[in-house]
Amino acid sequence: SQELEQSPQSLIVQEGKNLTINCTSSKTLYGLYWYKQKYGEGLIFLMMLQKGGEEKSHEKITAKLDEKKQQSSLHITASQPSHAGIYLCGADFTGTASKLTFGTGTRLQVTL
Amino acid sequence: GAGVSQSPSNKVTEKGKDVELRCDPISGHTALYWYRQSLGQGLEFLIYFQGNSAPDKSGLPSDRFSAERTGGSVSTLTIQRTQQEDSAVYLCASSFKGSRRSEQFFGPGTRLTVL
């Protein structure tokens, strides 16, 4: 969706390296959801951000939402092969989370 | 199982045929969502159910697409007179309620191929 842009489209990193994926909205978000998808599988929920300036971490993944609630980043520290997949950000523009608008995704490969 | 399940996992059909895709949400989840994921369009919202009613059908691409939900549980997405551009992965998700704080849990999807 042009309302939500993700970058980069693809990323190849060496195991152990850090990386950042960005998600930028053309308008203010009520909520921002990060998901991970592996081929042939559904989306796995990672984190949800709602407040400007909010930051959440789970294991080696940290997600942040900027103060204006228009940009989010997902940072992976010391990447592992298990981190490989497609990362998708989903935006709630309605305030009810009744539907999400998704970015185009970032394909991550982690090399040994 | 504890997660969202979808059937069939794969469906190959001929152009012009009707297809039905099924979604079993997580037990107790009141909200159910259908999305479509295709190479050219990414992941697109189709329809949202709260209970058995669909307050938001804005994503259904044409009147060939319809969906229903019965008993506040199972949902069926029906595509009539399928076209090649309908080929995609159809994903279903459910959440406890359609509120701001509820993350959506996704099923594995149904891969539809229209020949």
Interface residues (C-beta under 8 A of the other chain):
Chain A: S1 Y30 G31 Y33 Y35 G40 E41 G42 L43 I44 F45 M48 Q50 L88 G90 D92 G95 T96 A97 S98 K99 L100 T101 F102 G103 T104 G105
Chain B: V4 A31 Y33 Y35 G42 L43 E44 F45 Y48 Q50 P55 D56 S58 G59 L91 A93 S95 G98 S99 R100 R101 S102 E103 Q104 F105 F106 G107 P108 G109
